[in-house]
């Protein structure tokens, strides 16, 4: 794990290390599970540019939040509510599948690290087509959340879909792999996930089209419209083999 030198992170590292040392002395614990060897790395003090990965996410939120708010003035409670709803959107993004089962579409999200499970958002009717002068203050917060979600989700998915040329090494698509389907019509905090059930290679042996099975239906999609999960940061890394 990599983080800055915030006192909350340093304290959490100290408490978790203490708990880990106590647990590994318990023979029952050692028999039931193996140590994962997780280490906590801190960036140098007063060097936020060392945390460019998460700072880029913060910058993205600030840019889109500024765009959707414009010259509107919110009360403290309204702004606080809006930030909490945006936080739920960010922490709902899929990171990796929770299992290798072809019938399991649950994925690991940042929310699992915060509350132990995925963050669920109550279904609500869209307010994007309503004029602002017809909205109550609560509806204005909801509409602003929707507008932020449309911008941020599209920008985030674009970063996941960056692909190299076919002549360069790339991550292969395998049967059973979980993918994220691009769907701009989903409400805030909702993502369309599926599993690859068939690959359709071309005459050159490269797979450009796959058949995806979701919880409701099957789709045939070009891989340019999909985001493979988990995200592999180097071309040489390969996803795990498909389940038998």
DAQUILIN-V834457 format. One record per residue. N is the residue number from 1. PSI is psi as a letter, one per 20 degrees, with the letter a starting at -180 (none if undefined). Layout:
N;PSI / N;PSI
This chain:
1;p / 2;p / 3;r / 4;a / 5;k / 6;q / 7;h / 8;h / 9;g / 10;g / 11;h / 12;h / 13;g / 14;g / 15;g / 16;h / 17;h / 18;g / 19;h / 20;g / 21;h / 22;h / 23;h / 24;i / 25;i / 26;o / 27;h / 28;h / 29;g / 30;h / 31;h / 32;h / 33;q / 34;q / 35;p / 36;i / 37;k / 38;p / 39;q / 40;p / 41;p / 42;p / 43;r / 44;q / 45;q / 46;k / 47;m / 48;h / 49;i / 50;i / 51;l / 52;h / 53;g / 54;h / 55;h / 56;h / 57;h / 58;g / 59;g / 60;g / 61;g / 62;g / 63;g / 64;h / 65;g / 66;h / 67;g / 68;h / 69;g / 70;c / 71;j / 72;q / 73;p / 74;q / 75;r / 76;g / 77;h / 78;g / 79;h / 80;g / 81;g / 82;g / 83;h / 84;h / 85;h / 86;h / 87;g / 88;h / 89;g / 90;g / 91;j / 92;i / 93;p / 94;p / 95;g / 96;q / 97;q / 98;i / 99;r / 100;j / 101;p / 102;h / 103;j / 104;o / 105;j / 106;q / 107;q / 108;p / 109;r / 110;h / 111;h / 112;h / 113;i / 114;g / 115;j / 116;i / 117;r / 118;q / 119;o / 120;p / 121;p / 122;p / 123;p / 124;q / 125;q / 126;q / 127;j / 128;h / 129;i / 130;q / 131;q / 132;h / 133;i / 134;i / 135;q / 136;r / 137;h / 138;g / 139;h / 140;h / 141;g / 142;g / 143;h / 144;h / 145;g / 146;g / 147;h / 148;g / 149;g / 150;g / 151;g / 152;g / 153;g / 154;g / 155;g / 156;g / 157;h / 158;h / 159;h / 160;h / 161;j / 162;p / 163;q / 164;r / 165;q / 166;h / 167;i / 168;q / 169;p / 170;r / 171;p / 172;q / 173;p / 174;q / 175;p / 176;i / 177;q / 178;q / 179;q / 180;p / 181;p / 182;o / 183;n / 184;i / 185;j / 186;q / 187;r / 188;p / 189;j / 190;p / 191;q / 192;o / 193;q / 194;r / 195;q / 196;p / 197;h / 198;q / 199;q / 200;n / 201;q / 202;a / 203;h / 204;j / 205;i / 206;p / 207;o / 208;i / 209;p / 210;r / 211;p / 212;p / 213;p / 214;a / 215;i / 216;h / 217;a / 218;q / 219;q / 220;p / 221;q / 222;q / 223;i / 224;i / 225;j / 226;q / 227;o / 228;p / 229;p / 230;r / 231;p / 232;p / 233;i / 234;q / 235;h / 236;h / 237;q / 238;q / 239;r / 240;q / 241;q / 242;q / 243;q / 244;none
